[in-house]
Amino acid sequence: MTCRVGFTCGAFDLLHAGHIVMLREAKNNCDYLIVGLQTDPTIDRQEKNSPIQSVYERYIQLRGVKYIDEIIPYDTEQSLLDLLEATEIHLRFVGEDYVDREFTGKGLHEVFYTSRQHSFSTTQLRNRVNENSSNR
């Protein structure tokens, strides 16, 4: 029996319930889940938010997630593409909001679009923290 290797990636800043739901769905559809951890999305995409947490903090948090088998940090979209080309991956997990959009490495692997049937997001969490802080 062949081990199905899955891959997903992101900055995973302010790890929240939505991340966990997505990682659980990914792991339920593969035998071995690799997570690419982007060090800072603003390096080559200025429209993105800079992470609040260090890559070290985010790495430690991801290590505690039982659905993840391996974590590989990467810097740029080019280093992500290099990683995707060099790693034996059977299934790439991408959020369903990317169904009709381009993304790095599209076409390299079979794609599984993960569900966004929840209201959790990093932006929502940031806003809640900011609102809570300003109400003090």
C-alpha positions in Angstrom: 0.0 0.0 0.0 1.3 3.4 -1.0 1.5 6.2 1.6 -0.4 9.2 0.3 1.6 12.3 1.1 -0.4 15.5 1.4 0.9 19.1 1.5 -0.6 22.4 2.6 1.1 25.7 3.4 0.6 29.1 4.9 1.9 31.6 7.5 -0.2 30.2 10.3 0.0 33.4 12.2 -2.2 33.5 15.3 -3.0 29.9 15.0 -6.8 29.5 15.4 -9.7 27.1 15.2 -10.0 27.6 11.4 -6.4 26.4 10.9 -7.1 23.3 13.0 -10.3 22.5 11.1 -8.4 22.7 7.8 -5.5 20.7 9.0 -7.8 18.0 10.3 -9.6 17.8 7.0 -6.3 17.6 5.2 -5.0 14.8 7.4 -8.3 12.9 7.0 -7.5 12.7 3.3 -3.9 11.6 3.4 -1.6 9.4 5.3 1.3 11.8 5.9 0.8 15.6 6.1 3.5 18.1 5.3 2.9 21.7 6.2 4.9 24.4 4.5 5.4 27.3 7.0 5.9 30.6 5.2 8.3 32.8 7.3 6.9 36.1 6.1 4.4 36.5 3.2 5.3 40.2 2.7 8.7 39.3 1.4 7.4 39.0 -2.1 3.7 39.9 -1.7 3.4 43.4 -0.2 -0.4 43.1 0.0 -0.2 40.5 2.7 0.0 41.1 6.4 3.3 40.8 8.3 3.1 38.0 10.9 2.6 39.1 14.5 4.3 36.0 15.8 7.9 34.9 15.0 8.4 32.0 12.7 9.8 30.2 15.8 6.6 30.7 17.8 4.5 29.5 14.8 6.7 26.5 14.3 6.3 25.5 18.0 2.5 25.8 17.8 2.3 23.7 14.6 4.5 21.1 16.2 1.8 20.7 18.8 -0.9 20.0 16.2 -1.5 16.2 16.0 -2.6 16.3 12.4 0.8 17.5 11.1 3.6 15.0 10.4 6.3 17.3 9.1 6.9 21.1 8.9 9.1 22.7 6.3 9.7 26.5 6.5 10.0 28.5 3.3 10.5 32.2 2.5 9.3 33.2 -1.0 6.8 31.9 -3.5 9.8 30.8 -5.6 11.1 28.7 -2.6 7.6 27.2 -2.3 7.7 26.3 -5.9 11.1 24.7 -5.5 9.8 22.8 -2.5 6.8 21.6 -4.4 8.9 20.4 -7.3 11.5 18.6 -5.0 9.1 16.9 -2.6 7.1 13.7 -3.4 3.5 14.9 -2.9 0.4 13.1 -4.0 -2.2 15.6 -2.9 -2.1 19.4 -2.4 -4.6 21.0 0.0 -5.8 24.5 -0.9 -8.7 26.4 0.5 -11.9 26.4 -1.5 -11.6 30.1 -2.0 -8.8 29.3 -4.5 -11.0 27.2 -6.8 -11.0 29.7 -9.7 -7.7 31.5 -8.7 -4.1 31.0 -9.6 -1.7 29.9 -6.8 1.9 28.9 -6.7 2.4 25.4 -8.0 -1.1 25.0 -9.5 -1.0 22.1 -11.9 1.9 20.2 -10.2 -0.2 17.9 -8.1 -3.7 16.7 -7.6 -5.6 19.4 -5.7 -8.0 18.9 -2.8 -10.0 22.1 -2.0 -10.6 22.3 1.8 -13.9 23.6 3.1 -14.3 27.0 4.6 -17.6 26.2 6.3 -16.6 28.1 9.4 -16.3 31.7 10.5 -12.8 31.5 11.9 -10.0 33.7 10.3 -6.8 35.4 11.3 -8.3 38.8 10.3 -11.3 38.2 12.5 -9.1 37.2 15.4 -6.9 40.3 15.0 -10.0 42.5 15.0 -11.4 40.8 18.1 -8.0 41.3 19.9 -7.9 45.0 18.8 -11.5 45.6 19.9 -10.9 44.0 23.3 -7.7 46.0 23.8 -9.4 49.3 22.9 -12.4 48.6 25.3 -10.1 48.6 28.3 
